[in-house]
């Protein structure tokens, strides 16, 4: 099984180089990362994340909370208190990610 190499540069804040291609590439990479979290060894990825420590922390926090929300949704359903709490935490982490990086979070919940 081939390992996908993913490089994500989070340091786009105040950059004029953000265009549709940059967002498309970011969304494709994020899709692969999320699939690898659920598929295990069947979808391996080698990550290289660039950015400030705050940007990297915001990225991994949002990614972790995205997975936690999806797990809660599958286990408890949409109207469950655990799922709603996970959604609230996810929304907060997405706001922080978007503030720190200037990038839009590629998943809509």
Order of alpha helices (4+ residues) and beta strands (2+ residues): beta-alpha-beta-alpha-alpha
